Amino acid sequence: MFAAGRVHLQQLQFMSHAVFAQPEMASLLRKLLRCIRYVRACVDNDLRQPNGSSARTMAACDALVCDAIDEFEAQTRHKCPSAAFFENERDKQMACDLAAVDGVCVDTAHEPLLRGCIRALRALEETREFHRSLLAAQEALETYPIATYAYGSTPFATWRDLLTLPVVASTLRRIRAAPHPDACTVFGSSTGSLVLYTALLADIPVRGVEILTYLVEQARELASSVPQVAYEACDMLTVSLGHTRFLVLASQCWDAALWAKLARKLLELTSCIVLDYTDRLSRCNGFHLAATTQGNVSWHAGHTFYVYERLVQ
């Protein structure tokens, strides 16, 4: 069920994006979103079971998705991609990420290590055990709503492009000239990909802050041979930002209540730039939008990223 369910979710997400914002397809979009919720629940239930889901559950999911595909293709006159398409897309993204490493590291000796990290992260994400353990960790922690802990990833090629934005690149150079363990910090560091990518590309120390202990354990294992990275398993609202000069917010799933607390926390920042996955800092006093750009992420193509400068009167 796990492998088939992941393909079904990819197909449903593809179709949902294809009909989104088309008023004449509103009924189909609602049906696709209902299917996503049902299949997601079935996959999660499969992960909770030692022996996986029953054949009956798998057959029900297959039938539901096949019906949705038939309706999508009939209404749009477009084909829904097969499992082979998504596998090929993953392979293409991996090749793109590995090629993006060429000549990008401040210290070229880091390139083999960076490629190894990219491969290891991708391999981890493909395993059922990773998703089973992650779901258990998400359901065990009640600090915030479970949606807060949703998992997603950013390809290295996208992250490389973000770090070469002039306002970001100049900040990284200043950090490299006067390094501090907290100068570059990632809130919601997950398995540590952004921490690893930044440390190896820019040759600076990077701190990851992640509330799910399981993800911190995975991040530390992946970073065992990487210098200058550190992970804190704690609530980001409790850490010091006194020395932070570049802050990353993986905030796309953080609800309004958490964001309100975080906005107050960010007032601790002085001379700092903030790279966020949302534009919510545009509505906060003391932050100036310095740059935007788009890049692919695991949940869709062309995601918009926002870079802010902290303004202190």
C-alpha positions in Angstrom: 0.0 0.0 0.0 2.8 2.5 0.8 4.4 2.4 -2.6 1.2 2.4 -4.5 -0.3 5.0 -2.2 2.5 7.4 -2.9 2.0 7.1 -6.6 -1.7 7.6 -6.2 -1.1 10.8 -4.2 1.3 12.1 -6.8 -1.3 11.5 -9.5 -4.0 13.2 -7.5 -1.8 16.2 -6.8 -0.8 16.5 -10.4 -4.5 16.5 -11.5 -5.4 18.9 -8.7 -2.8 21.4 -9.8 -3.9 21.0 -13.4 -7.5 22.0 -12.7 -6.8 24.5 -9.9 -8.2 28.0 -10.4 -10.4 26.9 -13.3 -14.1 27.7 -12.3 -15.5 25.2 -14.7 -13.5 22.4 -13.0 -14.5 23.2 -9.4 -16.5 20.1 -9.0 -13.7 17.9 -10.3 -11.2 19.7 -8.0 -13.4 19.0 -5.0 -13.5 15.4 -5.9 -9.8 15.2 -6.3 -9.2 16.8 -2.9 -11.6 14.3 -1.3 -9.6 11.5 -2.9 -6.3 13.0 -1.6 -7.7 13.0 1.9 -8.9 9.5 1.6 -5.8 8.0 0.1 -3.6 10.0 2.6 -5.6 8.5 5.5 -5.2 5.0 4.0 -1.4 5.4 3.6 -1.1 6.7 7.1 -3.1 3.7 8.4 -0.9 1.4 6.4 2.2 2.9 8.1 0.6 2.3 11.5 0.1 -1.4 10.8 3.1 -3.8 11.2 2.0 -5.8 8.2 0.5 -3.0 6.2 -3.0 -2.6 4.9 -5.4 -5.3 3.7 -5.9 -6.2 0.1 -9.4 -4.8 0.4 -8.2 -1.4 1.4 -5.7 -1.3 -1.4 -8.3 -2.3 -4.0 -10.7 0.4 -2.7 -7.9 3.0 -3.2 -7.1 1.7 -6.6 -10.7 1.9 -7.7 -11.2 5.4 -6.3 -8.1 6.8 -8.0 -8.9 5.1 -11.3 -12.4 6.7 -11.3 -10.8 10.1 -10.6 -8.3 9.6 -13.4 -11.1 8.6 -15.8 -13.1 11.7 -15.0 -10.0 14.0 -15.2 -9.1 12.7 -18.6 -12.6 12.9 -19.9 -13.1 16.5 -18.8 -9.6 17.9 -19.6 -8.6 15.8 -22.6 -5.2 15.3 -20.9 -3.6 12.1 -19.7 -2.8 11.6 -16.1 0.9 10.5 -15.7 1.8 6.9 -14.8 4.1 5.7 -12.0 6.9 5.5 -14.5 6.6 9.3 -15.2 7.0 10.2 -11.6 10.0 7.8 -11.2 11.6 9.4 -14.2 11.0 12.9 -12.8 12.7 11.8 -9.6 15.7 10.5 -11.5 15.8 13.7 -13.5 15.7 15.8 -10.4 18.5 13.8 -8.8 20.7 14.2 -11.9 19.9 18.0 -11.9 20.9 18.2 -8.2 24.1 16.3 -8.6 25.1 18.4 -11.7 24.3 21.6 -9.7 27.1 20.8 -7.3 29.8 21.3 -10.0 31.9 24.3 -9.1 29.5 25.8 -6.6 31.2 25.1 -3.3 33.5 27.7 -1.8 35.8 24.8 -0.9 35.8 22.4 -3.8 36.9 19.5 -1.5 33.3 19.6 -0.2 31.8 18.6 -3.5 32.0 14.8 -3.1 30.6 15.1 0.4 27.7 17.2 -0.8 26.9 14.7 -3.6 26.9 12.0 -1.0 24.5 13.9 1.2 22.1 14.5 -1.7 22.0 10.8 -2.5 21.6 9.8 1.2 18.8 12.2 1.7 16.9 11.0 -1.3 17.5 7.3 -0.3 16.1 8.0 3.2 12.9 9.7 1.8 12.2 6.6 -0.4 12.0 4.2 2.5 8.8 3.0 4.2 10.5 2.9 7.6 11.4 6.6 7.4 7.7 7.6 6.8 6.5 5.1 9.4 8.8 6.5 12.1 8.0 10.1 11.0 4.3 9.6 11.3 4.7 8.0 14.8 6.8 11.0 15.9 4.2 13.5 14.4 1.3 11.8 16.2 3.2 11.6 19.5 4.0 15.3 19.8 1.0 17.5 20.8 2.8 20.8 21.1 1.2 22.1 17.8 -1.4 20.7 15.4 -0.1 17.7 13.5 -0.3 19.6 10.2 2.6 21.8 11.5 4.9 18.8 11.2 4.1 18.0 7.5 7.2 16.8 5.6 8.5 18.3 2.4 11.9 18.8 0.8 13.7 21.4 -1.3 16.0 20.1 -4.1 19.6 21.2 -4.0 19.4 22.9 -7.4 16.6 25.2 -6.0 18.6 25.9 -2.8 21.8 26.7 -4.7 19.9 29.3 -6.7 18.5 30.8 -3.5 21.9 31.1 -1.9 23.3 32.9 -5.0 20.8 35.7 -4.7 22.9 38.9 -4.2 21.4 39.8 -0.8 21.9 36.2 0.5 25.3 35.7 -1.0 26.7 38.9 0.5 25.4 37.8 4.0 27.0 34.4 3.7 30.3 36.1 2.8 30.1 38.2 5.9 29.3 35.2 8.1 32.3 33.3 6.6 34.6 36.3 7.4 33.4 36.3 11.0 31.8 32.9 11.8 29.6 32.1 14.8 27.8 28.8 15.4 24.4 30.6 15.4 25.0 33.1 12.6 23.2 30.9 10.1 20.1 29.2 11.5 17.3 27.1 10.0 14.0 26.9 11.8 12.2 23.7 11.0 15.4 22.0 9.8 13.7 18.5 9.4 16.3 16.0 8.1 18.9 18.7 7.9 19.1 19.1 4.1 19.1 22.9 4.1 21.7 22.8 6.9 24.0 20.5 5.1 23.6 22.2 1.7 24.3 25.6 3.2 27.3 24.5 5.3 29.0 22.6 2.4 28.2 25.2 -0.3 29.1 28.3 1.7 31.7 26.8 4.0 30.2 28.3 7.1 28.8 26.9 10.4 25.0 26.3 10.3 22.6 25.5 13.1 19.4 23.5 12.5 16.5 23.8 14.9 13.8 21.1 14.8 11.1 20.1 17.2 10.7 16.5 16.1 13.4 14.4 17.8 13.2 11.7 15.3 14.1 14.1 12.4 17.0 15.5 14.5 18.3 11.9 15.0 18.2 11.3 11.2 19.8 14.7 10.5 22.7 14.0 12.9 23.3 10.6 11.3 23.4 12.1 7.8 25.8 14.8 9.0 28.2 12.6 10.9 31.0 13.4 8.5 30.1 17.0 7.8 32.0 19.7 9.6 30.4 22.9 11.0 26.8 21.7 11.4 24.8 21.4 14.7 21.2 20.4 15.4 19.1 21.4 18.4 16.0 19.3 19.2 13.7 21.9 20.6 11.0 24.4 20.0 12.3 27.3 17.9 10.6 29.8 20.1 13.1 28.9 22.9 16.4 29.5 21.1 18.6 32.6 21.1 18.8 34.7 17.9 21.3 37.2 19.3 24.1 36.1 16.9 21.9 35.1 13.9 22.6 36.9 10.6 20.8 34.6 8.2 17.6 32.9 9.3 15.7 30.4 7.2 12.0 29.8 8.0 10.5 26.5 6.6 7.2 28.0 7.6 4.8 26.8 4.9 2.8 24.6 7.2 2.9 26.7 10.4 -0.6 28.0 11.4 -1.6 31.5 12.3 -1.3 30.9 16.1 2.3 29.7 15.8 3.1 32.4 13.3 1.9 35.1 15.7 4.3 33.8 18.4 7.1 33.5 15.9 6.6 37.1 14.7 7.1 38.3 18.2 10.2 36.1 18.5 11.7 37.5 15.4 11.8 41.0 17.0 15.0 39.7 18.7 16.8 39.9 15.4 19.0 42.9 14.7 21.2 42.9 11.6 19.7 39.9 9.8 18.1 38.6 6.6 15.3 36.1 6.7 14.5 33.6 3.9 10.9 32.4 4.2 8.7 30.0 2.3 5.8 32.4 2.7 5.2 36.1 2.4 3.8 36.6 5.9 6.7 38.8 7.0 5.5 41.4 4.5 2.7 42.1 7.0 5.1 42.5 10.0 6.6 45.7 11.1 10.4 45.9 10.9 10.9 43.7 7.8 11.6 44.9 4.3 11.1 42.6 1.3 14.5 42.5 -0.4 14.1 39.8 -3.0 11.8 37.1 -4.3 12.5 34.1 -6.6 10.9 30.9 -7.7 12.1 27.3 -7.5 10.8 23.7 -7.5 10.0 22.0 -4.2 8.7 18.5 -3.4 5.1 19.6 -3.3 4.9 21.6 -6.5 6.9 23.4 -9.1 7.5 27.2 -9.1 7.2 27.9 -5.4 7.9 31.5 -4.5 10.5 32.3 -1.9 10.8 35.6 0.0 13.9 37.3 1.4 13.5 40.0 4.0 15.9 42.4 5.7 15.3 43.1 9.4 15.0 46.9 9.9 15.8 48.1 13.4 15.0 51.8 14.2 
